[in-house]
Amino acid sequence: MAPLTVDRCKARYAERGLAGLEEKRRGGPHTQVPPQVWARVMALTRMSPPAESGLSRWSTRTLADHLKRREGISVSWHYIARIWREENLKPHRSGAFKISKDPTFAEKVADVVGLYLAPPGGAVVLSIDEKAQVVCHER
């Protein structure tokens, strides 16, 4: 023990006797999240976001925001990330194809597929995606 700790223990013993040597509880209590919140996070993660949100999938931040605004459940996005890690959930790497919420999605897909299958003669078709991981294929 450090000398300062010994001095404190001696002073507490002199003040209160053996009761002064009992271990004091340190810090405040940790708030426990009820199992119902865990279950709700799991359920929402496996579902698509509401159509009016315009999202195709959840992120930890959008899910935390949705829970707070719509259901009155206040959890941090760190907590949701921990649940996803512990349950090995990866909504951003979903094996299922999710349809875009864009109302003109079908027309856009038809235009893009048409350009790939039958590019105009002498034209250059560029494919640009906002995600850096997507590789553009030469056609």
Summary of the structure (lengths in Angstrom):
residues: 139
radius of gyration: 28.0
end to end distance: 73.3
largest distance: 96.3
contacts: 245
relative contact order: 0.08
helix: 51%
strand: 0%
